[in-house]
Amino acid sequence: MKIPPEDLRKYKLIPVVSSVAAELGIRLYLVGGPVRDMLLGKETLDYDFVVIGDLRSMAFSVAERLGVGRNDVTFSKFLTASVRYRGISIDFAHARVEEYPSPAALPVVRPCYSIEEDLGRRDFTINAMAVDLSKEGFGTLIDIFGGLEDLKDGVIRVLHAGSFRDDPTRGFRAVRYAKRFGFRYSDETLSEFDNARNYMGLVSFVRVKNELVRSSVEERRVEMFIDFSRFRLIYGMQAPEHAIRRLDVLLDGRDRSHWLPFYLLFVANSADKTEVLRDQMTRKEKNAIMSLLLALELPMNAELSEIHGVLRNAPEETLLALAALRGGNCELYLRRRPLAVTALKGDDLIKLGVPRGQAIQRMLKLIEVERLNGRIKTLQDEIQFVKSQLSRNDEPTSNS
Ligand code: CTP
């Protein structure tokens, strides 16, 4: 099958890149996501090219043709090059094959000299198509695995058994494509999910996080997280469906990069709480997890003051996850915690007669709880409150 040249010309950089390839005698193909999206009639922002020939000359010549400096050209040890141009990234890779030295390990790559071999290392049939952009075969679709048919039938199909053992993160990718396009999993893909779950423990947290970040910006992220739970892709953990849906509602209007509260829903449900902290987690991520575990010890009908006692300094992500899991006062606390900021500071309290030392902290917490409960709203209210506390006791006692 040939892609009509007018369809290819819609992608403004294709004529530029293909004429550079022709001049240099390099074979050039458009591959993967952009081919899939083009066949689906969707706009594509990515340009993924495979070359057979001199990758360095190709990348530098394209940069030169586009008037981009050499600093905007980067190379990796995985035989790839990238040209940054007006906010988009034009990605080139030399045709390559991958070997996985052990399950879930990063692949060892070596160059190959046929596009068919390169396509064979890919994840799903719909991502394993290429369009020839060389002069001789311009526009020819190369589809050796039945990708076009699967695209028409709406199927996510792995290329070979063991695909998710080689790379368990493909489990996340399968879900992402299935939900993004409204496709179903083929039987071959369904059986691979066991491999993804069984070998995910060998995948670093940073790689898993990268998949969650990419998923949380998707429009149908709720369905995606539900399937991550169904297939237990996140280190074997599951999350309640109602909480996933509720969290998405609570996040409405915020930027869509929030993956951490979704992750916390899974942690909350994890059978083995000693396993939830992982290497490579940031301090904030660990903090969010530890504070959530503490908050989950609270009774279901905990008062705002009790919740505040545990989550006073917790990251907002913890509050979001807890609110999604428990609703009620936990949701109220999510909304009200921003109010729990005192106008009076330690020095002011000393001036008002609060004794130095622990009494200051105790008084501040009391004021915060009054603010949470809506009993204090202004600086004047705070001063009044402090005075009444001082007149009741010599030193404030916790009555929350
Ligand atoms: N790929 C793969 N296995 C992976 C990651 C990527 O086989 N674990 C291949 C696929 O052929 C994919 C291509 O590399 O199409 C580029 O990867 P990526 O940019 O992540 O995927 P896109 O298909 O461009 O996806 P998206 O639309 O989500 O950006």
Residues whose N, C-alpha, C, O or C-beta is under 5 A from the ligand:
A	BS01	CTP	G32 G33 R121 R122 D123 N127 D167
